Amino acid sequence: MPELPEVETVANGVHERVHGRRILSVWTSGKPQTFKSPETEIAATLTGATIDSVRRVGKTIVMTVNRSASPQAEFLIHLGMTGRLLVSPPDVPLPPHTHAVLSLGGAPGKTAHRELRFVDPRRFGRLSIHQANASQPATDNLQPASPYTGPGREPLSISLEDFIALFRGRKTPIKAALLNQSLLHGVGNIYADESLFRAGIHPLRPAGRLSAGQYAALREAVIGALLAGIDARGATIDDYRHLDGVEGSFQDQFLVYGRAGEPCVRCAGTIVKMVVAGRGTYVCERCQPRPRRRRGAGRG
């Protein structure tokens, strides 16, 4: 599943190509798994609107559209496992498994008439509309009254104090806590493993039992791993491609993920694979010491 760097790469590419364009029409496939909002609501909200911006929130792509005499609305696109966004000329044949097509008019500096297409073979992606809160009118600068902020905190900008507060007192393994999108949104399996290795923290260590120094190191490691992923335009290990169809390259920089049985880049010990929170997890147990079992644990 695309994680924060992959979604950031796609969102930036889409924004560059479509912002300022007017949505002339909307076609949807009728496959119910793909739509969290009714297809009629999606079409009614988007048709005739102008695309103000496309940005990432967690693992969600958020398209803000401006409608005359109405508050702004947001079109939410979650790529799921195999979802892709394509910006194509209208005469290019639709790929198989296309579930939505936005026909776009021209804009200053942009070639007229393009289509934004959502393609998803496995149909785990989701499309929905987020409306501004009707009880909070849009501000004078036409920004939405209640913009979509996602389920958790933004890992690239969270303060150390707030980062520690997310995990304090939690008994769940720190790997599971990093994957909890209601805490930090956008961190998935790859970047959790890479971050924990960078910070020297075992994925089974209870999230609430890190030292102040470990929390600080982990926050910096999460930010560092995500920024490296963004610089590499994501990691391609399955279906992910960025908007131009090119693979990301962060997989060439993996320190532990997917490297079971290989030597650790730091200590030359062997990378092992285990299951944590139901996910395949890669760790060097020399560089990331396994937590000691607490005295009396497991006794009846």
N, C-alpha and C positions, 0 to 999 in steps of 0.2 A: 504494500500500500504506500502511495506517495506520502512522504513526511514533510515537515515544514520547509526544508530547502527546495524540494521538488515543487511544492505548491507555490512557493515564492517565485521560482523561476517561471512557471507557467503564468502566474498572475501578472508579472511584470511584462512578459511577452505579449499577453493579450491586451493589457492596458496600452502599450505602445501602438498597437495596430487598430484598436477600436474606439479609444476615447474620443469624444466629440462627434461620433457618428450617431445618426438617428436610426432607430429600429423601425423598419418599414412593415415587417410582418413576422409572425412567429409560427413555426410548424412543430408539432410534437408527435411522437410515435404512437401514443396510446398504451405503451407498456406500463402498467400501474406501478411496478416495483421502482421505477426511476423517479417518480414524482411524489414529493412530500406535500406539496401544495397542489390543488386541482389544476389540471392543464388549462382550464378556462380562465382561472385567476392569473396564471402565468402569462397567457396570451394577452389578456385585457390590461394587465399592469405594464407590460413591456411594449406593446405595439404603440408606436407614435412617440415613445420616450427617447430622450437623448442620453447617451452613455457619458456620465461625468467622470467616472474613474473605475478602475478594477484593482483590487488590492487583496492581500491575504490576511485572514484572521485564523490563527491556528492552522488547521488543515483544510479550511474552507476558503474558496475563492468568492469574493464579494464584489458584485457589480452594482454600483450606485447609479440609478437612473433618475433623470429629472423630467417631470411631467408638468405641463403648463396647468396652472390653477390647482395643483394638487401637491401634497407633500412628496418629497423624494421617497423612493422605495428602493429596496435592495434585492437583487437576484442572487441567491446563494447556490453555489455549485460545489458539491463534494465529489471528488473524483473516485472514491471507493478504491477498489483493487485495480481496475483496468480502465478507468475513465480517462478520456483525452479531450482536449479542446483544440480545434483546428480553425484557423482563419483562412478561407479559401475563396477564389473566384467562383461565382455562381455556376459557371459552365463545367467545373470540375465535378465528375460523378461523385455522388454520396458514397462514402465507405459503408460496408456492412455494419450493422449494429449502431447506426446513427439514430439518436432518440430525440434530438432537438436541433432546430436550425433557426437562427435569428438572421433575417435578411437585413443588411445594413446599407444605408445610403452613404454618400460621400461626406467628407469633412475637409476643412482647409489643410492642404499639404498631404492629403491621403487620396489614393486611387478610389474612384467611385465604385460603389457596389461590391461588397464583400459579404460572405456568410460566416457567421460564427456557429460552429457545429460541435455538438457534444456526442461523442462516440464512446460506447461502453459495452464490450462483448458480454461481460458477466453480470451486468446490471446491478452492481452493488453501489454505484454512485447515486447521488440524490440531488434533485433540483427543487428549489422552493423559493417563495417570496417572503421577505421580511418587510412588513409595513411599519412606518413610523407610528409611534403611539398617538392615537387620535386625541388623547387628553392633554398632550404636550405639543402644541403647534410648532411647525418648523420655525427656526430662527430667521432673523433678517437676511442672513447670508445663504439661506435656502438649504442649510445642512439639515439632515434628518434629525428629528427630535430624539430618537432613541436608536442610534446606529447599532448594527450587529457587532457584538464584542466577543462572541464565542463563549464556550462553557467554562474556561479556566483562565489563568493568567498568561500573559505573553512572555515567553522565556527570554527573549532577546532584550527586554527592557525592565524586567522585574528587579527590584532592589534586593540587596542581601537580606535585610530585615524581613521583607515580605517572603522571600524564598525560604528562610528558616521557618517562618510561621506556617507555611504550607505543610511542612513535614513534622513539626514538633508534636510529640506524643503519639505518633502513628506506629503501630506494631508491624504493619505490613512491610515486606521487603522493599528496599529502596528502588529496585528495578520496577516492581509493580507500581510504586508511587509515581515514578517518572512517567509511566505509561498511562496514568489516570488523567484523562483529558479534562476532568473537572478541576484538577489542580493546575497543571501546566498544559496548555494546549499546543499541539503541533509536534511534540516529541514522540517518536515511535521506536520500534524495536532496534533499528540500526543505530540511531543517534543516542539512545539510552546506553547501549553497550559501549559505544565509542566514548561517551562522556564518562562513564564509570571507570573505564580503563585509564583515561587521562587523569582522573582524580585519584586513582589508586584505591577505589572503594569496591568491595565485593558486592555483587548484586543481591545477595541474600541478607546483607546487614539490615536490621530493622531501620526504617526511615526515621524514626524518632530517637535513635541512639547514635547519631553522628555527633562528633565534636564540632565546636564552632569553626575550627580550621577546616574540617572536612566539608562542612556546608559551604564555606567560602570557595574551597577548591572545586567542589562539584558545580556550583553556579558558574564559575569561570569556565569549567570544562564543557558544560552544556552550551554556553554561548560560543565558545571556541569551535566546538564540533559543528554546530549549526551554521556558523559563519563560513567555515571551511566548506561545508556542503553547498552553501549558496554560491560561493566563489567557483566551485567546480560544476555549477549548474545541475546539482543533484547527483544521485547515485542510481545507476541503471543495473538492476540485478534480475528484473523480470520484464514487465511491459512498459515501464516509464520511458517516455521520450519528451524532450521539451518541444516547444511549439514548431520548431523547424524540422522536427523528426530526428534530431541528433540525440545520441545518448549522452547522459551526464557522465562525469568522470570521477566522482568521489569514491566509487568502488575501488579505484586504483590506489587510494590512500587509506584504506581500512587498516586499523591497527590490530583489532581483534575480530570484528564481525566476519563470519564466514570462514575463519582461519583455523578451525579445529584441527589439531594434530601438527600444526606448523609452529616454528619457534617464535617466541615472543620477541618483539623488536627491541625490548629493553633489556631483558635478562636472559634470553635464549632458552627459557623454560618452555614447556609445551602448552599451547592454547587448548583449553578443553571446552566442550559444549555440555550444557546442562539445561534443564527446564526450570524456568522461574516465571511464576504468574501465567503458566500455560504457554509460554513462548520460548522458543529456542534461544539460548543465551550463551554468549562467548566470553570467556574470562581467562586471565592468567592468574592462577592462585598463588604465585610467588609475589607478583606486583600488587595483587588485590587479595590480601589475606582473608581467608574465610573467617567469619565471626566466631568467637568462642561460644560454646554452649554455656548458658548461665547456670550457676550452681543450683541444683535442685530441680532444674527443668525436666519435665517428663515424669517426675515421681508422683505417685498417687497419694 
